[in-house]
Structure formats: C-alpha cells, structure tokens
Amino acid sequence: MELRVERDALAEAVVWTARSLPARPPMQVLLGLLLETTEAGLSVSGFDYEVSSQISVAVTTAEPGRVLVPGRLLSEIVRSLPPQHVDLRLEGSRLVLTCGAARFTLPTLPVEDYPALPSMPTTAGALESDVFGAAVAQVALAAGRDDTLPVLTGVRIEIEGDQLTLAATDRYRLAVRTLQWKPEQPDLSATALVPARTLADTAKALTSGPEVTLALSTGGAGEGMIGFEGVAHGTGRRTTSRLLEGEFPKYRSLLPSESSSHAEVETAPFVEAVKRVSLVAARNAPVRLSFSADGVVLEAGGQDDAQASERLECGWETSDAAEMSIAFNPQYLLDGLGAVDSDTTTLAFTGPTRPAVLTGKRDPDVPVADYRYLLMPVRLSG
C-alpha cells in the first residue's frame, strides 16, 4: 500500500472518523481506523459495532491496499502536520507517514481481525442538509443523558409521507420539530429511535453539502439500523447507527391542544435577563416569572441569600387570571429560547403548575408551529 494525499483532505477525513472511536472497546482492533486504497482514492473507516463512519478522499497517487492504524494517534499526528502533501507507505507491519521534513512510523493492528462494516440500509428519502442540521440541533438538546434510561437518550424520527418529525424528551422538557422532506415512496410510513449524540454529530458534519440522504432498515428487534449519506467539504461521508430499542413516551398527549394565556417577548433581551437573574440562583434553583399586563418580572434567590429581579416588556393575553407566576429551571429555559430561533418567543400556558410551550412568534394562519419546546415548571413552595 502506498499513496500521496493532500494534508488538509487527510486531516479532515481522519479527524472526522476518529471522533466516534470508542474509549473502552470490547476489542483492541476497534481502536483503529481502516485505511483502504484503490485506484479511485482513499477510504477512511471506523466502527464499534454500534456506529460506523466512512469518508472518501481523493488522492494524487495510490497503490491498492488496506491497513489498520491506531485512530487517535493518527488523528493527533495529521492535525500537527505542515500544509504539504502527505505520503503513506506500508513497510512490513509499520505504516510510514512522511510530510515535508516530518516522518512518523506507526504500528499497525491486525487488519484481518477488523469486523466488516455494515451495509447501508435502503434509501428512504432526502432533505436539505442545513434544514436537517438545524432541526436536529433544536430537538437533540432535550434528549436525556442518563444511560440507565436508554430510550430517553434518543431522538424519535417519525416519517409520514412527505412529513418528517423529530422528537426528544428527558421527562423535564420535550422538543418537537416537523419539516418537509422528499421520500423515495410517497406513502412511506416509518419510525426510528436514534441515539441523540450520534444523530447530532452526524447532522452537524453534513451541513455543508446540498442534501442528506436518510436510509432506514427495520429488520426486527435488535436489527434496526439507520444510515446517513452526504457531502461535506467536497468529500463523501456516510454514517450508520444501530437504533435504540424500547417504547418512546407517547409525547403527543403531553402537548396541550389549547392554552388559556399567551406571552410574547423579544427573545434576545429575555435571554440576557434570564442569564443575569439566574446568577444568584443556587444550584438547581428556579427562576420565577410573573406575567401581567405590565410585563414580565424575573426573580431569583431567597430571603437569606442574594436576590435579583428584572422587568421586561411583553405582550400578555389571558382568558384566565389577570396575572400568573410560574418558575423554570433557568438552563432548560435558556435552551428552549435558543432553539426557538425567532426574534420573538411565544410562551403558551394552561396554568402555573402545567407545562408551558415555547414557539416562535404566533402566526394566526399556521395552526401548529413547526417547532415546539414544552417545559415542565418547577413547583414553588408556599
């Protein structure tokens, strides 16, 4: 095996693939990156039996061959190289890397022990990469991080014809985004539960290309797999991931069909006010919001501790009480305000002890917003 490749292209491929290598793999060979050359170019792959990543890179010259090298070490080396072409050559059981005056000799891993990468599932459809990346970012933030509840660490993907819905919840908040896409079959109906971290990393990596292709296979319990393909920085990339097993919460029943009160507030000033007031909030202590025709008052802190308050203008419509006080975890509130992606945020309420729903500015011509962030309140004592 021997090849010459541009430093930036090699670094992009190796760093992107190495990011998903496992920290404690069941087999040492899974710490490696598989480099395969053909007359068409170089393929860099990683796999841990759950997630596979593969990227194709154009090369100047190449002799066909394959080698397995320690992935993280190779990633650190290529990032440090000068901006010159890189020569890779296999000498016995060692890989020699030369770039300008720099020369590295790396040990290799037994390539014959490396598992075969999974095949790409059947193509289900495609959508614009930037739209997909933004939607995943809006939803994945609400996924749980407790591995003892694996179902809540995923993002549920629901496909009904030309509509694709993403949903995630950690029991304290729920994020839902619906968007249009181009299915391979007009009447396609499918669901999948994808690890949120894998989905977020993949969507972010593919945003520079025109489209992302989604491939889906559900061959029975434990056999479900999802795949993503796209182009980023001129290189073709693909990722596959095992789907999570288990029943996702029936989240649609949590979204209220109507509300008794609405507040509309400018997002940027609201975000800054929440950040300032929450500076005095003890760990896990909420920020209290009091809405009325005079605006919204934000408060935090206790009688025996530091206190803060700030008033902002806001629009307030209610068919219930003239005033309402509600409290939220400040970080969860800030996450929702950042994800709404609108100059004005609408907060819809059904009561001070019921979940609130954050959306962009209300549009009377649109019955349901394409993004909704439901946030559970914190009960106030007394």
C-alpha positions in Angstrom: 0.0 0.0 0.0 1.3 3.4 -1.0 -0.4 6.8 -1.6 0.0 10.5 -1.7 -2.7 12.8 -0.4 -3.2 16.5 0.5 -2.7 17.2 4.1 -5.9 19.1 4.7 -8.0 16.4 3.0 -6.4 13.6 5.0 -6.7 15.6 8.3 -10.4 16.3 7.6 -11.1 12.6 6.9 -9.1 11.2 9.8 -10.3 13.6 12.5 -13.9 13.2 11.4 -13.8 9.4 11.5 -11.7 9.2 14.7 -14.2 11.3 16.7 -16.5 8.3 17.1 -13.9 5.8 18.1 -14.9 4.1 21.4 -12.9 4.9 24.6 -13.2 1.3 26.0 -13.8 -1.1 23.1 -14.5 -4.8 23.5 -11.7 -5.5 21.1 -8.4 -3.6 20.6 -8.9 -3.6 16.8 -11.9 -1.2 17.2 -9.4 1.5 18.3 -8.1 1.5 14.8 -9.0 3.4 11.6 -9.2 1.3 8.5 -7.4 2.9 5.5 -8.2 1.3 2.1 -6.8 2.5 -1.2 -8.0 1.8 -4.7 -7.4 3.5 -8.0 -10.4 5.7 -7.1 -8.9 7.1 -3.9 -8.7 6.6 -0.2 -11.4 5.4 2.2 -11.1 6.0 5.9 -13.5 4.0 8.2 -14.2 3.4 11.8 -16.7 1.0 13.5 -17.5 0.0 17.1 -20.4 -2.5 16.3 -22.9 0.4 17.1 -21.8 3.3 14.8 -19.8 3.2 11.6 -18.3 6.1 9.8 -16.7 6.2 6.4 -15.3 9.0 4.3 -13.8 9.0 0.8 -10.8 11.2 -0.1 -9.2 11.9 -3.5 -5.5 11.1 -3.7 -2.8 12.0 -6.1 -1.3 8.5 -6.5 -2.2 5.2 -4.9 -1.3 1.6 -4.9 -4.3 -0.7 -3.8 -4.1 -2.0 -0.2 -5.6 -1.8 3.3 -4.1 -1.2 6.7 -5.5 -0.7 10.3 -3.8 2.0 12.3 -4.4 3.4 15.9 -7.0 6.0 15.2 -6.5 8.7 17.9 -2.7 8.7 17.4 -3.1 9.1 13.6 -5.6 11.9 14.3 -3.2 13.8 16.5 -0.4 13.4 14.0 -2.2 14.6 10.9 -3.6 17.7 12.7 0.0 18.7 13.5 1.5 18.3 10.1 2.6 21.2 7.9 0.5 22.2 4.9 2.2 19.9 2.4 1.3 16.7 0.7 1.4 13.5 2.8 3.0 10.2 1.7 1.8 7.0 3.3 3.6 3.7 2.7 3.2 0.3 4.3 6.5 -1.3 5.2 6.0 -4.7 6.7 3.9 -4.2 9.8 4.6 -0.5 10.1 3.0 2.5 8.4 5.4 5.2 7.4 4.0 8.7 7.1 6.1 11.5 5.6 5.1 15.2 5.3 7.8 17.6 4.3 10.7 17.1 6.8 8.4 15.3 9.3 8.5 11.5 9.3 6.4 9.1 11.5 6.4 5.3 11.8 3.2 3.9 13.2 2.5 0.3 14.4 -0.4 -1.4 12.7 -3.2 -3.5 14.1 -4.3 -6.9 12.6 -6.5 -5.9 9.8 -7.8 -9.4 9.3 -9.5 -9.2 12.7 -11.3 -6.0 11.9 -15.1 -6.5 11.5 -16.8 -5.9 8.2 -18.6 -2.5 8.1 -22.4 -2.8 7.9 -24.0 -2.2 4.5 -26.0 0.9 4.0 -29.8 0.3 4.6 -32.4 1.1 2.0 -32.7 4.7 1.0 -35.8 6.3 2.5 -35.5 9.8 1.2 -33.5 13.1 1.3 -33.7 16.6 2.7 -31.7 19.8 2.6 -28.7 19.4 4.8 -28.8 22.8 6.5 -32.5 22.3 7.4 -31.8 18.8 8.7 -28.9 20.1 10.8 -30.9 22.9 12.3 -33.9 20.6 13.1 -31.7 18.0 14.8 -29.9 20.7 16.9 -33.3 22.1 18.0 -34.5 18.7 19.2 -31.4 16.8 20.4 -30.9 19.2 23.2 -34.0 17.8 25.0 -32.8 14.2 24.9 -31.8 12.6 28.2 -28.2 11.8 29.2 -28.9 9.1 31.7 -27.7 5.8 30.1 -29.8 3.8 32.6 -32.8 5.1 30.7 -31.6 4.5 27.1 -34.9 5.2 25.4 -34.8 8.8 26.6 -31.3 9.3 25.2 -32.6 9.0 21.7 -34.4 11.2 19.1 -37.5 9.6 17.7 -37.9 10.0 13.9 -41.4 9.7 12.5 -42.0 9.6 8.8 -45.4 10.0 7.3 -45.3 10.7 3.5 -43.5 14.0 2.9 -43.5 14.9 6.6 -40.7 14.1 8.9 -41.0 14.7 12.7 -38.2 14.7 15.3 -38.9 14.4 19.0 -36.9 14.1 22.2 -37.6 14.3 25.9 -35.8 13.8 29.2 -39.0 14.0 31.2 -38.5 17.6 32.2 -38.8 19.1 28.7 -39.9 18.0 25.2 -38.7 19.3 21.8 -40.6 18.5 18.6 -39.8 19.7 15.1 -41.8 18.8 12.0 -40.4 19.5 8.5 -41.0 18.6 4.8 -38.7 16.2 3.1 -38.5 14.1 -0.1 -39.4 10.5 0.5 -38.5 7.7 -2.0 -42.1 6.5 -1.7 -44.9 9.0 -1.4 -46.8 6.8 1.1 -43.8 5.9 3.3 -44.6 5.4 7.0 -41.8 4.6 9.4 -40.4 5.3 12.9 -36.9 5.0 14.3 -35.2 5.9 17.6 -31.7 7.1 17.0 -29.1 7.9 19.7 -29.2 11.6 20.1 -25.4 12.1 20.3 -24.8 10.2 17.1 -27.6 12.0 15.3 -26.4 15.4 16.4 -22.8 14.7 15.4 -23.8 13.3 12.0 -26.2 16.1 11.2 -23.6 18.8 12.1 -20.9 17.1 10.0 -23.1 17.1 6.9 -24.5 20.6 6.9 -22.0 21.9 4.2 -23.4 19.7 1.5 -26.6 20.2 -0.5 -28.6 17.2 0.8 -28.6 14.5 3.3 -29.8 11.0 2.3 -31.6 9.0 5.0 -31.6 5.2 4.8 -33.7 3.1 7.1 -33.9 -0.6 7.8 -36.0 -2.3 10.5 -35.4 -6.0 10.1 -36.8 -7.0 13.5 -35.9 -6.5 17.2 -32.3 -5.5 17.6 -31.7 -5.5 13.8 -32.9 -1.9 13.1 -30.3 0.4 11.6 -30.3 3.9 10.1 -27.9 5.4 7.7 -27.0 8.9 6.6 -25.0 9.9 3.5 -23.9 13.3 2.3 -21.1 15.5 1.1 -19.1 17.9 3.3 -16.1 20.0 2.2 -16.1 18.1 -1.1 -15.8 14.6 0.4 -18.5 11.9 0.5 -19.4 10.7 4.0 -21.7 8.0 5.4 -22.7 7.0 8.9 -24.7 4.1 10.1 -26.1 3.6 13.6 -27.9 0.9 15.4 -31.4 2.0 16.6 -32.3 2.1 20.2 -34.8 -0.5 21.5 -37.8 0.3 23.7 -41.0 2.3 23.6 -40.7 6.0 23.4 -43.1 8.0 25.5 -46.4 8.9 23.9 -45.3 12.5 23.7 -48.2 13.9 21.6 -50.5 13.6 24.6 -48.3 15.9 26.5 -48.7 18.8 24.1 -51.8 20.8 25.1 -54.4 21.3 22.3 -55.2 24.8 23.6 -54.0 27.4 26.1 -55.5 30.0 28.4 -52.7 32.5 28.3 -50.0 33.8 25.9 -47.0 35.9 26.4 -44.9 37.3 23.6 -41.5 38.7 24.5 -38.4 39.7 22.5 -36.1 36.7 22.6 -32.7 38.4 22.9 -33.5 40.7 25.9 -35.3 37.8 27.6 -32.3 35.5 27.2 -30.0 38.2 28.7 -32.4 38.9 31.6 -32.6 35.1 32.4 -28.8 34.9 32.4 -28.4 37.9 34.7 -31.1 37.0 37.2 -30.1 33.3 37.4 -26.6 34.4 38.6 -28.0 34.5 42.2 -29.9 31.2 41.9 -28.5 28.4 43.9 -27.8 25.1 42.2 -31.0 23.6 40.7 -32.9 26.7 42.0 -35.5 28.1 39.5 -36.1 31.5 38.0 -39.6 32.8 38.8 -41.6 34.6 36.1 -44.6 36.8 36.9 -46.7 37.8 33.9 -49.2 40.6 33.8 -50.4 43.5 31.6 -47.4 45.5 32.9 -44.9 43.0 31.5 -42.9 40.1 33.0 -40.9 40.2 36.2 -38.0 37.8 36.5 -36.8 36.9 40.1 -34.3 34.5 41.6 -32.7 34.0 45.0 -34.0 33.5 48.5 -34.7 35.7 51.6 -31.4 34.6 53.2 -29.4 34.7 50.0 -28.6 37.0 47.2 -31.6 38.2 45.2 -32.2 39.6 41.8 -35.1 40.8 39.8 -35.7 42.4 36.4 -38.7 43.6 34.5 -39.3 43.3 30.7 -42.0 44.4 28.4 -44.1 41.7 26.9 -47.4 41.1 25.3 -49.9 39.3 27.6 -53.2 37.8 26.6 -55.2 35.7 29.0 -58.7 34.3 29.4 -57.9 33.2 32.9 -56.3 35.1 35.8 -55.1 38.6 35.1 -51.6 37.7 36.5 -49.7 34.4 36.6 -46.5 33.3 38.3 -44.5 30.3 37.1 -41.0 29.0 37.7 -38.5 27.2 35.5 -35.1 25.6 35.6 -33.0 28.5 34.1 -30.8 26.4 31.9 -33.8 24.5 30.4 -35.5 27.8 29.7 -32.4 29.2 28.0 -32.1 26.0 25.9 -35.6 26.5 24.7 -35.2 30.2 24.0 -32.1 29.5 21.9 -33.7 26.7 20.0 -36.9 28.7 19.0 -34.7 30.6 16.6 -37.0 33.7 16.4 -36.8 37.3 17.3 -39.9 36.9 19.3 -40.8 34.0 21.6 -44.3 33.0 22.4 -45.0 31.2 25.7 -48.3 29.4 25.9 -49.7 28.5 29.3 -52.6 26.4 30.7 -51.7 27.2 34.3 -48.9 27.8 36.8 -48.4 24.1 37.5 -48.8 22.8 33.9 -46.2 22.7 31.2 -45.6 25.8 29.1 -44.9 25.6 25.3 -42.4 27.8 23.7 -42.6 28.6 20.0 -41.7 31.4 17.6 -44.0 34.4 17.2 -47.5 33.2 16.7 -48.8 33.1 13.1 -52.7 33.0 13.0 -52.5 31.4 9.6 -50.5 28.4 10.9 -52.5 26.1 13.1 -49.4 24.3 14.6 -45.9 25.7 14.8 -43.2 23.6 13.2 -41.1 23.7 16.4 -42.4 23.4 19.9 -40.5 23.2 23.1 -42.5 22.0 26.1 -41.1 22.8 29.5 -42.2 21.5 32.9 -42.5 24.2 35.6 -40.8 23.9 39.0 -43.3 23.9 41.8 -43.0 27.0 44.1 -43.2 26.3 47.8 -45.8 28.2 49.9 
